[in-house]
Amino acid sequence: MTGAAGGVGSVAISLLAAKGYRVTASTGRAGEHDYLRQLGASTIIDRAELSAPLRSLQKERWASAIDSVGSATLANVLAQTAYGGAVAACCLAGGSDLSASVFPHILRSVALIGVDSVYAPRSLRDRAWASLGKYLKREQLKAITSTYTMSDLPTLADRIVAGEIRGRAVFVSVDSPGLGALEEDAAQPTGQP
């Protein structure tokens, strides 16, 4: 899981670990290692390992992967994915460019799968929500969720870009009754999209 300490990474690590997968987390923040282990990461690597200049085909390291960084990181993850593996790409924190080789795809049958929540059929969304409800522990979701108001956004955006925020950021309206109740609701999967 690249971008492991972010919102997507934190949720993905929790889900994969709960399903029994051995999860490797990639981060550039040494201070987040304990946090990532608490979520279920069994191995943590420095993101620099995945941002080195690209070699078209590299040693097979990953059965599959989830990438939330993009750019050179995604290209290296693809080049290191084992035969028949798949890489799900979502978010583009490191950039939308992809200077990669076709070798992982034609020599190892590696699939690059884009994650789409806008046009996904209702049946897939229902399955995803059911899986979240079954495998995502509420305590973990609450621990990785921070609640903000829209007035926090300018400062928060700078902190996100600087890599100072971990987990999910949920925005609530100041006018909403009971901010504490909204934090509780935000930390609980509802079973609905």
C-alpha atoms as one frame of an Amber mdcrd trajectory, in Angstrom:
protein
   0.000   0.000   0.000   1.587   3.244  -1.116   0.719   6.494   0.620  -0.018
   4.251   3.578  -0.592   6.849   6.298  -3.212   8.761   4.289  -6.953   8.188
   4.395  -7.114   5.625   1.587  -4.012   3.821   2.841  -5.181   3.694   6.452
  -8.550   2.201   5.536  -7.031  -0.227   3.017  -4.444  -1.531   5.499  -7.149
  -2.060   8.117  -9.386  -3.933   5.667  -6.654  -6.096   4.151  -5.216  -7.054
   7.538  -8.707  -7.942   8.815  -9.121 -10.237   5.808  -5.841 -11.989   6.662
  -3.549 -10.482   4.044   0.087  -9.685   4.794   0.319  -5.943   4.160   3.424
  -3.947   3.285   3.021  -0.223   3.891   5.073   2.405   2.074   5.573   5.772
   3.765   8.103   8.559   3.916   7.229   9.358   7.512   9.192   7.316  10.051
   7.009   8.712  12.830   4.003   6.811  11.430   5.478   3.300  11.658   3.755
   2.449  14.969   0.457   3.805  13.648   0.719   1.647  10.508   1.570  -1.456
  12.540  -1.480  -0.829  14.761  -3.617  -0.770  11.609  -2.226  -4.155  10.595
   0.841  -3.525   8.410   3.327  -6.365   8.840   6.157  -4.679   6.922   6.969
  -1.021   6.389   9.232   0.300   3.649  10.491   3.789   2.923   8.735   5.399
  -0.032  12.173   6.133  -1.532  12.348   2.432  -2.472   9.476   3.013  -4.893
  10.467   6.410  -6.253  13.865   5.458  -7.684  14.424   5.819 -11.430  12.381
   3.220 -13.275  13.793  -0.038 -14.573  11.237  -1.594 -16.922  11.025  -4.945
 -15.163  12.250  -5.462 -11.609  12.410  -8.251  -9.054   8.900  -9.523  -8.242
   7.997  -8.219  -4.778   4.225  -7.825  -4.664   1.379 -10.283  -5.309  -0.849
  -7.231  -5.812  -0.874  -3.617  -4.692  -2.964  -0.538  -4.054  -1.357   2.719
  -5.132  -2.550   6.118  -3.956   0.547   8.030  -5.092   0.796   7.600  -8.872
   3.657   8.823 -11.073   7.067   7.147 -10.534   5.781   5.223  -7.505   3.034
   3.565  -9.554   5.489   2.776 -12.366   7.859   1.052  -9.922   5.048  -0.864
  -8.212   3.927  -2.182 -11.615   7.504  -3.201 -12.479   7.776  -5.101  -9.153
   4.412  -6.896  -9.266   4.498 -10.680  -9.603   3.091 -12.680 -12.488  -0.698
 -12.461 -12.671  -0.876  -9.682 -10.088  -3.034  -6.595 -10.163  -2.400  -3.011
  -9.115  -5.346  -0.813  -8.173  -4.638   2.867  -8.771  -6.583   5.527  -6.937
  -5.634   9.065  -6.010  -2.636  10.759  -7.574  -0.836  12.395  -4.658   2.520
  12.198  -6.462   1.283  13.134  -9.921  -0.856  11.930 -12.809   2.002  11.131
 -15.180   2.920   7.500 -15.764   6.219   6.865 -17.519   6.174   3.083 -17.417
   6.984   0.121 -19.596   4.515  -2.385 -21.030   6.812  -5.254 -19.945   5.006
  -5.998 -16.641   1.737  -6.252 -18.590   2.902  -8.376 -21.528   5.535 -10.524
 -19.780   3.906 -10.995 -16.371   0.212 -10.402 -17.129   0.094  -7.618 -14.539
  -3.180  -5.692 -14.615  -3.508  -1.985 -13.845  -6.995  -1.333 -12.510  -8.396
   2.140 -12.058 -10.586   2.678  -9.015 -13.823   4.427  -9.896 -16.585   5.228
  -7.470 -18.597   7.531  -9.702 -19.755   5.123 -12.405 -19.437   1.842 -10.518
 -22.681  -0.165 -10.753 -24.892  -0.213  -7.676 -24.259  -3.957  -7.182 -20.494
  -3.343  -6.826 -21.086  -0.462  -4.445 -23.392  -2.616  -2.309 -20.732  -5.344
  -2.132 -18.089  -2.767  -1.176 -20.252  -1.299   1.596 -21.060  -4.787   2.904
 -17.344  -5.612   3.009 -16.617  -2.382   4.872 -19.324  -3.181   7.385 -17.965
  -6.679   7.917 -14.206  -6.090   8.038 -13.562  -2.498   9.060 -13.413  -2.280
  12.839 -15.260   0.734  14.167 -12.522   1.403  16.709  -9.935   1.577  13.937
 -12.118   3.771  11.746 -12.634   6.153  14.660  -8.888   6.185  15.371  -8.029
   7.129  11.774 -10.748   9.792  11.426 -10.297  13.462  12.257 -13.192  15.894
  11.989 -12.802  19.422  10.641 -14.993  22.349   9.669 -14.754  24.102   6.314
 -12.992  27.044   7.978 -10.105  24.627   8.704  -9.679  23.843   4.999  -7.046
  26.442   3.967  -4.646  25.467   6.760  -5.476  21.790   6.466  -4.783  21.762
   2.713  -1.260  23.038   3.317  -0.716  20.414   6.024  -1.977  17.627   3.742
   0.387  18.680   0.949   3.248  18.845   3.478   2.466  15.261   4.572   1.519
  16.269   8.104  -1.963  14.698   8.196  -2.702  11.032   8.605  -5.895   9.075
   8.161  -9.298  10.354   7.028 -10.394  13.974   7.145 -14.154  14.394   7.529
 -15.688  17.843   7.098 -18.810  18.851   8.997 -20.913  21.991   9.020 -20.518
  24.234  12.055 -24.288  24.662  11.975 -24.842  20.928  12.420 -26.395  19.980
  15.748 -24.059  18.092  18.044 -20.593  18.093  16.453 -19.654  15.201  18.754
 -22.541  13.101  17.387 -21.355  13.776  13.848 -17.863  12.586  14.757 -19.411
   9.346  16.012 -21.443   8.976  12.813 -18.392   9.689  10.636 -16.467   6.948
  12.401 -19.102   4.273  11.768 -19.741   2.572   8.421 -23.380   3.001   7.535
 -23.744   0.198   5.033 -24.898   2.719   2.434 -22.979   4.719  -0.158
